[in-house]
Amino acid sequence: MKISYNWLKSYIDFDLSPRELADILTMLGLEIGKIEEVGAAPALDGVVVGLVESAVQHPNADRLRVCQVNIGEAESVQIVCGAPNVAAGQKVPVATIGTILTPFGKTEEESFKIKKGKIRGEASFGMICAEDELGLGEGHDGIMVLEESLVPGTPFVETMEWDTDHVLEVELTPNRIDGASHYGTARDLGAYLRKPAHLPEMSVSVESLATGPANAIPVKIDNTERCRRYTSILIEGVTVQESPEWMQKALRKIGLRPINNIVDITNFVLHELGHPMHAFDADKISGGAVHVRTFAEDFKFTTLDEVEREMKADVDLMICDAEKPLCIAGVMGGMNSGVTESTTRVFLESAYFDAGSVRKTSKRLGLSTDSSFRFERGADPHMTVNAALRATDLILQIAGGTASQVADQQIGEFLPFEVDLSLEKTNRLIGEDIGKDTILEILHALEIQTEESGDTLKLKVPPYRVDVQRDVDVIEDILRVYGYNSVAIPEKINATLTFTQYKDEFRFREHIANHLSATGFYEIMNNSLEARELGDDSAVEIVNPLSEDLGILRQKMIYGALETVRYNQNRQNENLALYEFGHVYKNKAGEYAQKSQLAVTVSGGVHDFHWESKSPKSSLATLTTVIERLQKWVGFEGKVREAEHEDFEYALEMVVDGRVLLTYGRVNQELMEKYDLRNEVFHMIVDWAALVDIYFAVDVKYKPVPQYPSIRRDISMLIDRPTSFAEIKDAVLKANPKLIRTVDLHDIYMGKGIPEGKKSYLVSVEMRDDNKTLADKAAEKIMQRAFQLLENQLGAEIRK
């Protein structure tokens, strides 16, 4: 969400700089992601005011003119211009030789430099510019024509009034939808400054419109659970055209494209007050009435974006006339009911729709709009009339016409949330006694009504604060307005170190996560729902899926990991080391099963680019290193053997006490192509429950750090494909079980250059003598013995 600094100041007076404002809003829970300066004078060095002294037909081109232009120098310059509106006597912006221009909507990389040249045989020493060529807007119908009083040679930037502003990008959290507008942000800022925000003054009111005609289009709310309030006004005699410049500028600043004055007004009010609205062409409402309803059967509906969508019976709430649906309630209008240039009668809707209903429809359709974003998080039911009046006031001012009476239907009451707040608990959780008067002042600034009852305050929280329904929510509100930085840090902090004897799975998970993070891995968290096409017959189906892509509970964690890899690779973040804790699910003949897993994924380089060294590529050995660390962190030994796995080109598994603890390998080509991945991906699946059992069963034993160094040697060999790593490891260990400490798999290759039926193995052998330094000759003797065993027992061909 974007907030304009200047626009915000129309609701509350403040003298904070944009940076100071951003810091305060962030502390208030409206985190500012970035600040962008807009509307400032562009860098147009070399663009000056020119006087077109003459403009004659180009001798070799019908659509070009050869102009003599005075740019304030001793002699005029000749410029060839193709604009249809160029004429003698005009004052125009001229880009002189050497000027660099960045057209509107282009990046700096797409800039171009004005050079001396010839156009169809005529010399040209500059360019007479249109609006878009100067980067000032989209206009390209012709060159810009400036004020006649301007002096040739005057720098162009000095001739314009620049609407300088700063746009703050708010990274809005789901619980702070009350701040999703300029007025909502001003209201929060006002609480901090103890200075109330104010709504704009309006020339219309419910009372002033009461003398007008009745609303000729009645509304019938058929589904009162999903629509509990519907406010409407009929405005006749409007003229649909472009919005005034001030409104277009305001919308453009926050990233919206102006359409026409009626649509722009509804968008303006949405971003001003935070309440979504919709404008219908009243002449397209058949049968003279509006119905808010669902349908008994599925049907197709074409929305404003010209997409035909499948609507679900008894699920999707629609705004309809007597014959047809007009709009998806709270999400998007229909193709055939919107306002166009020929519209003269506008039916204005300002309603309150159930958050869950809008969310369900929006997610299922994959259609997120500014309206659905607000409705699905909880709109303000008391804002419908004010928003309708504000939009009506602007329409009457900008588009003309006459308004009907306000028609407002409300189902039941919208009561405030009642909360009992203990002053003692408030001060205790904040960390200091901030005083009862300060607490009351903040609560009143937040529009929370209070009634004192001893040490307890009985509060009435307005319905628009959907996130404040408990006493701790109120305390959090008080603290954020009081200021986290205002709470003094004590000089002395007391803490108790505890050691628990019982086995805590959560702490063990934190232990593993901390170790993985400390070694360069990043934790990810993917959705446990996935597309039906990724599952098999044992998939656990979702009864009412939010969308087609979220139809089952995941059966594997690899798909989410590959999505993450693709997302990062597409953004040039290729060196990935990821881990995820999660569950997988199955339905075996009606028996539902949930299994906990730890997934580890690596791809790209082992570390990021550095000028001194090139990062080695991730490989199976990278996962082997992770396994070694797990063994050290948890304390277990296991047997590695080859395995078959449908997702891996080749796979290994580790067995501990007859139970498969983990499986790992290189992701196969089919999945690589499915997810459009360019770098090899290596994935490991750990049976988390098995690892927890091992951890709890292990008796921790301590031994001193080795005094003498190890020697590591690699063995590269060609071997028959059926031979397992476990067989290779056993053969190597026989060479000297006492001195050989580890035998690790470094790489497997079965591609080009390897004989049919063979595979290339690279294993790493670590040797160490705990009583003395192991000599190279002794190590070499052990390796020779290992070579013999591999050749004699397994038929290996050692590649020396």
C-alpha positions in Angstrom: 0.0 0.0 0.0 1.3 3.5 -0.9 0.7 6.7 1.1 1.3 10.2 -0.3 3.0 12.5 2.2 1.2 15.6 0.8 -2.2 13.7 0.6 -1.8 12.6 4.2 -1.3 16.2 5.3 -4.8 17.1 4.2 -6.2 15.0 7.1 -3.8 15.9 9.9 -1.4 18.8 10.3 2.2 17.9 11.0 5.7 19.2 10.3 7.6 15.9 10.3 10.1 15.1 7.5 9.3 12.1 5.3 12.0 10.1 7.1 10.7 11.1 10.6 7.1 10.2 9.5 8.3 6.8 8.3 10.0 6.1 11.6 6.9 7.0 13.6 4.5 5.0 11.4 6.9 1.9 11.6 6.8 2.2 15.4 3.0 2.4 15.2 2.8 -0.9 13.4 2.5 0.5 9.9 6.0 -0.5 8.7 7.4 1.6 5.9 9.4 -0.4 3.3 10.7 2.5 1.3 10.3 6.2 0.6 10.2 7.4 -3.0 10.4 11.1 -4.1 8.0 11.8 -6.9 7.1 14.9 -8.9 10.4 16.6 -8.3 12.1 18.5 -11.2 13.7 15.9 -13.4 17.3 16.1 -14.5 16.8 17.7 -17.9 20.1 19.5 -18.3 20.3 20.7 -21.8 16.6 21.2 -22.4 15.8 24.9 -22.9 13.0 27.1 -24.1 13.0 27.6 -27.9 11.1 29.9 -30.2 10.1 28.3 -33.5 10.9 31.1 -36.0 9.8 29.1 -39.1 8.5 25.7 -39.9 8.5 24.7 -43.6 7.7 21.4 -45.4 10.6 18.9 -45.5 11.5 18.5 -49.2 11.8 14.7 -49.0 9.1 13.8 -46.4 5.4 14.7 -46.2 5.1 14.3 -42.4 8.3 16.2 -41.4 8.9 20.0 -41.0 12.3 21.8 -41.1 12.2 24.4 -38.3 14.5 27.3 -37.5 14.5 27.6 -33.7 15.9 30.4 -31.5 17.4 28.8 -28.4 18.8 32.0 -26.9 22.2 31.8 -28.8 23.7 34.1 -31.4 22.3 32.0 -34.3 19.2 30.0 -34.6 19.5 26.2 -35.0 17.8 23.9 -37.6 15.7 21.1 -36.2 13.7 18.5 -38.2 10.4 17.8 -36.4 7.7 15.2 -37.1 5.0 16.5 -34.7 1.8 17.5 -36.4 1.2 20.5 -34.2 4.6 22.3 -34.7 4.1 25.9 -36.0 6.0 29.1 -36.3 5.7 31.4 -33.3 5.5 28.7 -30.7 7.6 28.5 -27.5 8.7 24.9 -27.2 11.0 22.7 -25.1 14.2 21.9 -27.1 16.7 19.2 -26.2 20.1 20.5 -27.4 23.0 18.4 -28.7 24.4 16.2 -25.9 21.2 16.1 -23.8 20.3 12.7 -22.3 16.6 11.9 -22.2 14.8 9.1 -20.4 11.3 8.7 -21.9 8.3 8.2 -19.7 8.0 4.6 -18.4 11.6 3.8 -19.4 14.7 3.0 -17.3 18.0 4.8 -17.3 19.4 1.9 -19.4 16.9 2.9 -22.1 17.9 6.6 -22.1 19.2 8.1 -25.3 21.5 11.0 -26.2 20.7 13.8 -28.6 23.2 13.9 -31.4 23.7 16.0 -34.5 22.4 14.1 -37.5 20.6 14.2 -40.9 16.9 13.2 -41.3 16.0 12.4 -44.9 18.8 14.6 -46.1 18.2 17.6 -43.9 20.6 18.5 -41.0 19.0 18.5 -37.5 20.7 20.0 -34.4 18.4 19.0 -31.6 14.9 17.8 -30.8 11.6 19.6 -30.1 10.1 17.4 -27.4 6.8 15.9 -26.5 5.7 15.2 -22.9 6.6 11.6 -22.9 10.1 12.2 -24.4 10.9 14.4 -21.4 9.7 11.7 -19.0 6.8 13.9 -17.8 3.8 11.8 -18.8 2.3 9.6 -21.4 1.4 12.4 -23.9 2.7 11.9 -27.4 0.0 13.5 -29.6 2.4 16.4 -30.3 5.1 18.6 -29.0 4.6 20.6 -25.8 3.6 24.2 -26.4 4.8 26.5 -23.6 3.8 30.0 -22.4 4.3 32.7 -24.9 6.0 35.0 -22.3 9.0 32.7 -21.8 12.4 33.8 -23.0 14.3 31.6 -25.4 17.3 29.9 -23.8 15.7 29.7 -20.4 16.3 26.2 -18.8 13.1 24.3 -19.2 13.0 23.1 -15.5 12.7 26.7 -14.4 9.5 27.2 -16.4 7.4 24.5 -14.7 5.7 24.1 -11.3 6.8 20.8 -9.9 4.4 18.9 -7.6 7.1 17.5 -5.3 5.9 14.7 -3.0 7.1 11.6 -1.2 5.4 8.3 -1.4 5.7 5.9 1.5 5.3 2.2 0.8 3.5 0.6 3.8 4.1 -3.1 4.3 0.7 -3.7 5.9 0.3 -6.7 8.1 -3.1 -8.5 8.0 -4.1 -7.3 11.5 -3.8 -3.6 10.7 -6.4 -3.2 7.9 -7.6 -0.1 9.9 -4.5 1.6 8.5 -5.1 0.7 4.8 -6.0 4.3 3.8 -4.7 7.9 4.1 -7.3 8.7 6.7 -6.6 5.5 8.6 -2.9 6.3 8.6 -3.7 9.9 9.7 -5.9 8.5 12.5 -3.0 6.4 13.8 -0.5 9.2 13.5 -3.0 11.5 15.3 -3.1 9.1 18.2 0.7 9.4 18.5 0.8 13.2 18.1 -2.3 13.6 20.4 -3.8 15.6 17.5 -7.0 14.3 16.0 -7.2 13.6 12.3 -10.2 15.1 10.5 -12.3 14.0 7.6 -12.7 16.4 4.6 -15.7 18.8 4.8 -18.6 17.8 2.6 -21.3 19.9 1.1 -23.7 17.0 1.2 -25.2 15.0 4.1 -27.9 12.5 4.8 -30.1 15.4 5.9 -29.3 17.6 2.8 -30.1 14.8 0.4 -33.3 13.9 2.2 -35.1 16.7 0.3 -34.1 15.2 -3.0 -35.9 12.4 -4.9 -36.1 8.9 -3.5 -33.6 6.3 -4.7 -35.4 4.9 -7.7 -33.4 1.6 -7.6 -34.4 -0.4 -4.5 -32.0 -3.0 -3.0 -33.1 -6.4 -1.7 -30.5 -8.3 0.5 -31.4 -11.9 0.0 -28.3 -13.2 1.8 -28.2 -11.3 5.1 -25.4 -13.4 6.6 -22.9 -12.3 3.9 -24.1 -8.8 3.4 -25.2 -7.0 6.6 -25.3 -3.4 5.3 -25.9 -1.9 1.9 -25.8 1.9 1.3 -26.7 3.3 -2.1 -27.3 6.6 -3.8 -28.5 7.3 -7.4 -26.9 10.2 -9.2 -28.5 11.4 -12.5 -27.3 13.8 -15.1 -23.6 13.1 -14.7 -21.0 13.8 -17.4 -18.3 11.1 -17.7 -15.0 12.5 -18.8 -11.4 12.8 -17.6 -10.8 13.6 -13.9 -9.4 16.9 -12.9 -5.6 17.1 -13.0 -5.3 17.2 -9.1 -7.1 13.8 -8.8 -5.1 12.2 -11.6 -1.9 13.3 -10.0 -3.0 11.9 -6.6 -3.9 8.5 -8.1 -0.7 8.3 -10.2 1.5 8.9 -7.2 0.1 5.8 -5.5 0.4 3.7 -8.6 -3.1 3.9 -10.0 -4.0 4.6 -13.6 -6.8 7.2 -14.0 -9.7 5.9 -16.1 -12.6 8.4 -15.9 -14.0 10.8 -13.3 -16.5 8.4 -11.8 -14.2 5.4 -11.5 -11.4 7.6 -10.3 -13.6 9.1 -7.6 -14.4 5.6 -6.2 -10.7 4.7 -6.3 -9.8 8.0 -4.6 -12.4 7.5 -1.8 -11.1 3.9 -1.3 -7.5 5.1 -0.7 -8.8 8.1 1.2 -11.2 6.4 3.7 -10.3 2.7 3.2 -13.8 1.7 2.2 -14.3 -0.1 -1.1 -17.1 1.2 -3.4 -18.5 0.4 -6.7 -20.3 2.5 -9.4 -22.8 0.9 -11.8 -24.3 2.4 -14.9 -27.9 2.6 -13.7 -29.3 2.2 -17.2 -27.8 -1.2 -17.3 -29.6 -2.4 -14.2 -32.6 -4.4 -15.6 -35.9 -4.7 -13.8 -35.3 -1.5 -11.7 -33.9 -3.3 -8.6 -30.7 -4.7 -7.2 -30.5 -8.1 -5.4 -27.6 -9.2 -3.2 -27.7 -13.0 -3.5 -26.0 -16.3 -4.3 -27.1 -18.7 -7.1 -28.4 -22.3 -6.8 -26.3 -23.5 -9.7 -22.7 -22.8 -11.1 -22.5 -20.2 -13.8 -20.0 -18.2 -15.8 -19.4 -14.5 -15.3 -17.2 -12.1 -17.2 -15.5 -9.5 -15.0 -14.1 -6.0 -15.8 -10.8 -7.5 -16.9 -12.6 -9.3 -19.7 -11.9 -12.8 -18.1 -14.8 -15.3 -18.0 -14.8 -16.9 -14.6 -16.6 -20.0 -13.1 -18.8 -19.0 -10.2 -19.9 -21.5 -7.6 -23.4 -22.2 -6.4 -24.2 -21.1 -2.9 -20.6 -19.9 -2.4 -20.0 -16.7 -4.4 -22.1 -13.6 -3.3 -23.2 -11.6 -6.3 -24.8 -8.2 -6.9 -27.5 -8.8 -9.5 -30.4 -7.1 -11.3 -33.7 -8.9 -12.2 -32.1 -10.7 -15.1 -28.3 -11.2 -14.5 -25.4 -10.8 -12.2 -23.7 -7.4 -12.3 -20.7 -7.7 -9.9 -18.8 -10.2 -7.7 -19.6 -8.7 -4.2 -16.5 -7.1 -2.7 -14.2 -8.4 -5.4 -14.7 -7.0 -9.0 -17.4 -5.6 -11.2 -18.8 -7.1 -14.3 -17.9 -6.3 -17.9 -21.4 -5.2 -18.9 -22.4 -3.0 -15.9 -19.6 -0.6 -15.5 -19.5 3.2 -16.1 -18.5 4.3 -19.6 -18.4 7.6 -21.5 -22.0 7.3 -22.4 -23.2 6.8 -18.8 -25.5 9.6 -17.4 -27.0 7.8 -14.4 -24.7 6.3 -11.7 -25.9 3.8 -9.0 -23.3 4.1 -6.2 -22.8 1.1 -3.9 -21.1 1.3 -0.5 -21.7 -2.0 1.4 -20.3 -4.1 4.2 -19.7 -7.7 3.1 -18.7 -10.7 5.3 -14.9 -11.0 5.4 -14.9 -14.8 5.1 -17.2 -14.8 2.1 -15.1 -12.3 0.1 -11.8 -14.1 1.1 -13.1 -17.5 0.0 -14.2 -16.1 -3.4 -11.1 -14.1 -4.0 -8.7 -17.0 -3.1 -10.7 -19.5 -5.2 -10.7 -17.3 -8.3 -7.1 -16.2 -7.7 -8.4 -12.6 -8.0 -7.1 -10.1 -5.6 -8.2 -6.5 -5.9 -7.9 -3.4 -3.7 -11.5 -4.1 -2.6 -11.1 -7.7 -1.8 -7.9 -6.9 0.1 -9.8 -4.7 2.5 -13.1 -6.6 2.7 -11.4 -10.0 3.4 -9.5 -8.5 6.4 -12.5 -6.7 7.9 -14.0 -3.4 6.7 -15.6 -0.7 8.9 -19.3 -1.3 8.9 -19.9 2.3 10.1 -18.1 3.8 7.1 -20.6 2.9 4.4 -22.6 6.1 4.6 -19.7 8.4 5.0 -17.9 6.8 2.0 -21.1 7.1 -0.1 -21.5 10.7 0.9 -17.9 11.6 0.2 -18.0 10.0 -3.3 -21.4 11.7 -4.0 -20.0 15.1 -3.0 -17.0 14.6 -5.4 -19.2 13.4 -8.2 -21.5 16.4 -7.9 -18.5 18.7 -8.0 -16.6 17.1 -10.8 -19.2 15.3 -13.0 -22.3 17.3 -12.1 -25.8 15.9 -11.7 -28.3 15.5 -8.9 -28.3 13.0 -6.1 -31.1 10.9 -4.6 -31.8 10.3 -1.0 -29.4 7.9 0.8 -30.8 4.4 0.9 -29.3 2.5 3.8 -30.2 -1.1 4.8 -28.6 -2.6 7.9 -29.1 -6.1 9.3 -28.7 -6.1 13.1 -26.3 -3.9 15.1 -22.5 -3.4 14.8 -21.5 -3.3 18.5 -18.1 -2.3 19.8 -15.8 -5.0 21.3 -16.1 -4.9 25.1 -12.8 -5.4 26.9 -11.9 -5.2 30.6 -8.4 -3.7 31.1 -6.5 -4.0 34.3 -4.2 -1.0 34.9 -1.8 -3.2 36.9 -1.5 -5.8 34.1 -1.0 -3.0 31.6 1.9 -1.5 33.4 3.4 -4.9 34.2 3.4 -6.0 30.5 4.7 -2.6 29.3 7.5 -2.8 31.8 7.0 0.4 33.7 4.2 2.5 35.3 3.2 4.9 32.5 0.4 6.4 34.6 -3.3 6.2 34.4 -3.7 9.6 32.8 -1.4 8.6 29.9 -3.3 5.3 29.4 -6.6 7.2 29.2 -5.2 9.8 26.9 -3.9 7.1 24.5 -7.2 5.2 24.6 -9.2 8.2 23.8 -6.9 9.1 21.0 -7.5 5.6 19.6 -11.3 6.3 19.7 -11.7 3.7 22.5 -14.5 4.6 25.0 -13.6 4.1 28.6 -15.4 3.7 31.9 -13.5 3.5 35.1 -14.2 0.8 37.7 -11.4 0.8 40.3 -8.2 -0.6 38.9 -10.1 -1.9 35.9 -11.2 0.1 32.8 -14.2 -1.1 30.9 -13.6 -0.4 27.2 -15.6 -0.2 24.1 -13.4 -0.7 21.0 -14.7 0.5 17.7 -15.6 -2.3 15.2 -13.1 -1.1 12.6 -10.3 -2.3 15.0 -10.9 -6.0 14.1 -7.6 -7.0 15.7 -8.3 -5.5 19.2 -10.6 -7.9 21.0 -8.6 -8.9 24.1 -6.9 -7.0 26.9 -3.5 -7.9 25.6 -4.4 -6.4 22.2 -5.3 -3.1 23.9 -2.1 -3.1 25.9 -0.1 -3.6 22.6 -2.0 -0.7 21.2 -1.2 1.5 24.2 2.5 0.5 24.0 2.9 1.2 20.3 1.4 4.6 20.7 3.3 5.3 23.9 6.4 4.3 22.0 8.6 1.1 22.4 11.6 3.4 22.6 10.0 5.3 25.5 10.2 2.4 27.8 13.4 2.7 29.8 15.9 -0.2 29.7 16.8 -1.1 33.3 20.5 -0.9 34.4 20.2 -4.5 35.7 18.5 -7.5 34.1 17.9 -10.7 36.1 17.7 -14.0 34.4 17.6 -17.6 35.7 19.5 -20.4 33.9 17.6 -23.6 34.0 18.3 -27.2 32.9 15.5 -29.5 32.2 15.8 -33.3 32.5 12.7 -34.1 30.4 12.9 -34.6 26.7 11.6 -31.6 24.8 11.1 -32.2 21.1 10.6 -28.4 20.5 13.9 -27.6 22.0 15.6 -30.3 19.9 14.1 -28.9 16.8 15.4 -25.4 17.8 18.8 -27.0 18.4 18.9 -28.5 14.9 17.6 -25.4 13.3 20.2 -23.2 15.0 23.0 -25.5 13.9 21.8 -25.5 10.3 21.3 -21.7 10.3 24.8 -21.3 11.8 26.3 -23.3 8.9 24.8 -21.1 6.2 21.4 -22.7 5.7 18.1 -20.6 5.5 14.9 -21.9 6.9 11.9 -21.8 4.6 8.2 -22.5 5.2 6.0 -23.6 2.3 2.3 -24.1 2.1 1.1 -27.5 3.3 -1.6 -27.3 0.6 -0.7 -28.1 -3.0 -2.3 -28.8 -6.4 -4.3 -32.0 -6.9 -2.1 -33.0 -9.9 0.9 -33.4 -7.6 -0.8 -36.1 -5.5 -1.8 -39.8 -6.0 -4.7 -41.9 -4.9 -3.7 -41.7 -1.3 -3.9 -37.9 -1.2 -5.9 -36.2 1.5 -8.5 -34.1 -0.3 -9.7 -30.6 0.9 -13.5 -30.5 1.0 -13.8 -26.8 0.1 -10.4 -25.9 -1.5 -9.6 -22.2 -1.8 -8.4 -22.7 -5.4 -7.5 -25.5 -7.8 -3.8 -25.2 -6.8 -4.6 -25.8 -3.1 -6.7 -29.0 -3.4 -4.9 -31.5 -1.3 -2.6 -31.7 1.7 1.0 -32.2 0.5 2.3 -35.7 0.3 5.9 -34.6 -0.3 8.0 -31.6 0.7 10.1 -31.7 -2.3 7.6 -29.8 -4.5 7.6 -26.8 -2.2 11.4 -26.8 -2.0 11.7 -26.8 -5.8 9.2 -23.9 -6.1 11.4 -22.0 -3.7 14.5 -22.8 -5.7 12.8 -21.7 -9.0 11.6 -18.5 -7.4 15.1 -17.6 -6.2 16.8 -18.7 -9.4 14.5 -16.5 -11.5 15.7 -13.6 -9.4 19.4 -14.3 -9.8 19.8 -15.8 -6.4 21.3 -19.1 -7.4 23.4 -20.3 -4.4 20.9 -21.9 -2.2 21.1 -23.9 1.1 17.6 -24.4 2.5 15.9 -26.5 5.2 12.2 -26.9 6.2 10.4 -28.6 9.0 6.9 -29.8 8.1 4.3 -32.6 7.8 3.3 -34.8 4.9 -0.1 -36.5 4.8 -1.7 -39.7 3.4 -5.1 -41.3 3.3 -4.8 -45.1 3.3 -8.3 -46.5 2.8 -9.8 -44.0 5.1 -6.9 -44.1 7.6 -5.4 -40.7 7.8 -1.7 -40.5 8.5 0.6 -37.5 9.3 4.3 -37.7 9.2 6.9 -35.2 10.4 9.9 -34.5 8.1 13.0 -32.3 7.8 13.8 -31.5 4.2 17.2 -30.1 3.2 17.8 -28.7 -0.3 21.0 -27.3 -1.9 21.7 -25.9 -5.4 24.1 -23.7 -7.1 27.4 -22.7 -5.4 28.4 -23.7 -1.9 28.9 -20.0 -1.1 28.3 -16.7 -2.8 30.7 -15.1 -5.3 34.0 -13.8 -4.0 36.7 -12.1 -6.1 39.4 -14.3 -4.5 38.0 -17.7 -5.2 35.4 -19.4 -7.2 32.7 -21.2 -5.2 32.5 -25.0 -5.7 29.2 -26.3 -6.9 26.8 -28.0 -4.5 26.9 -31.8 -4.9 25.9 -35.0 -3.1 28.9 -34.3 -0.9 27.3 -31.1 0.4 24.4 -33.2 1.8 26.9 -35.8 3.1 28.5 -33.0 5.1 25.1 -32.1 6.5 24.6 -35.8 7.5 28.0 -35.9 9.2 27.0 -32.8 11.2 23.7 -34.4 12.2 25.6 -37.4 13.4 27.8 -35.2 15.5 24.9 -33.0 16.8 22.6 -35.9 17.6 25.1 -38.7 18.2 24.4 -41.8 16.1 26.0 -44.1 13.6 24.3 -45.5 10.5 24.8 -47.6 7.4 24.6 -45.9 4.0 23.2 -47.9 1.1 21.9 -47.2 -2.4 18.2 -46.7 -2.8 15.5 -46.3 -5.5 13.5 -43.1 -5.3 11.1 -41.7 -8.0 12.2 -38.1 -7.5 16.0 -38.7 -7.7 18.3 -39.5 -10.5 20.2 -41.6 -8.0 19.6 -41.9 -4.3 21.2 -43.1 -1.1 19.7 -43.8 2.3 21.0 -44.2 5.8 19.7 -46.9 8.0 19.9 -46.7 11.8 18.9 -49.7 13.9 17.0 -51.2 10.9 15.0 -48.0 10.3 15.5 -45.7 7.3 16.4 -42.4 8.8 17.0 -40.3 5.7 17.1 -40.5 1.9 19.0 -38.1 -0.3 20.1 -37.7 -3.9 20.1 -35.6 -7.0 16.7 -34.4 -8.3 15.8 -36.2 -11.6 15.6 -34.5 -14.9 11.8 -34.8 -15.1 11.4 -32.6 -12.1 14.1 -30.2 -13.2 12.3 -29.6 -16.4 8.9 -29.4 -14.7 10.1 -26.6 -12.5 12.3 -25.0 -15.2 15.5 -25.3 -13.1 18.9 -24.7 -14.7 21.2 -25.7 -11.8 21.4 -29.2 -10.3 19.4 -29.6 -7.1 20.2 -32.1 -4.3 17.5 -32.9 -1.8 17.4 -34.9 1.5 14.3 -36.1 3.4 14.8 -36.9 7.1 12.3 -38.9 9.0 12.0 -36.4 11.9 10.2 -38.8 14.3 13.0 -41.3 13.8 15.6 -38.7 14.4 13.8 -37.5 17.6 13.6 -41.1 18.8 17.4 -41.6 18.2 18.2 -38.3 20.0 16.1 -39.3 23.1 17.7 -42.8 23.1 21.3 -41.7 22.8 23.4 -41.7 25.9 25.8 -38.8 25.6 29.4 -39.7 26.0 32.3 -37.3 26.0 35.8 -38.0 24.6 38.7 -35.7 24.3 39.5 -33.9 21.0 42.1 -35.9 19.0 45.6 -34.9 19.7 47.0 -36.1 16.4 46.0 -34.9 12.9 44.0 -36.9 10.4 45.0 -37.8 6.8 42.4 -37.7 4.1 42.7 -39.6 0.8 40.2 -39.9 -2.1 39.6 -43.0 -4.1 38.2 -42.7 -7.6 36.9 -45.9 -9.3 34.8 -47.5 -12.0 32.5 -50.1 -10.6 29.5 -52.2 -11.6 26.2 -50.3 -11.3 24.5 -52.8 -9.0 27.3 -52.3 -6.4 26.1 -50.3 -3.4 28.0 -47.7 -1.4 27.6 -49.9 1.7 29.6 -52.6 0.0 32.3 -50.2 -1.0 32.5 -48.8 2.5 32.7 -52.3 4.1 35.6 -53.2 1.7 37.6 -50.0 2.5 37.1 -50.4 6.2 38.6 -53.9 6.1 41.9 -52.3 5.0 42.4 -51.1 8.6 39.4 -50.9 10.8 41.4 -49.4 13.6 42.9 -46.4 11.8 40.2 -45.7 9.2 37.8 -43.3 10.9 35.3 -42.4 8.1 34.5 -43.4 4.6 32.3 -40.8 2.9 30.7 -40.7 -0.5 31.9 -37.7 -2.5 30.3 -38.1 -5.9 28.6 -40.6 -8.3 28.6 -40.2 -12.0 26.9 -42.4 -14.7 26.8 -40.1 -17.7 28.8 -39.5 -20.8 32.2 -41.2 -21.0 31.3 -44.0 -18.5 31.1 -47.5 -20.0 27.7 -49.2 -20.1 26.8 -50.9 -16.9 29.4 -49.0 -14.9 29.4 -46.0 -12.7 32.1 -43.7 -11.4 32.4 -43.4 -7.6 34.5 -40.9 -5.7 34.9 -41.7 -2.0 36.8 -39.9 0.7 38.7 -41.8 3.4 39.8 -40.3 6.7 42.6 -42.0 8.7 44.0 -41.2 12.1 46.1 -42.8 14.9 45.1 -41.6 18.3 48.5 -42.6 19.8 50.9 -40.9 17.4 51.1 -38.9 14.1 50.2 -41.2 11.2 53.0 -41.2 8.7 52.3 -40.7 5.0 53.9 -44.1 4.3 51.6 -45.9 6.7 48.6 -44.1 5.1 49.7 -45.0 1.7 50.0 -48.7 2.7 46.5 -48.6 4.0 45.2 -47.1 0.7 47.0 -49.8 -1.3 45.4 -52.5 0.8 42.0 -50.8 0.2 42.6 -50.7 -3.6 43.3 -54.5 -3.5 40.2 -55.2 -1.5 38.0 -53.1 -3.9 39.6 -54.8 -6.9 39.4 -58.4 -5.6 36.1 -58.3 -3.8 34.1 -55.9 -6.0 35.9 -55.9 -9.3 36.5 -52.1 -9.1 38.8 -50.4 -11.5 40.9 -47.9 -9.5 41.4 -44.6 -11.4 44.8 -43.3 -10.2 
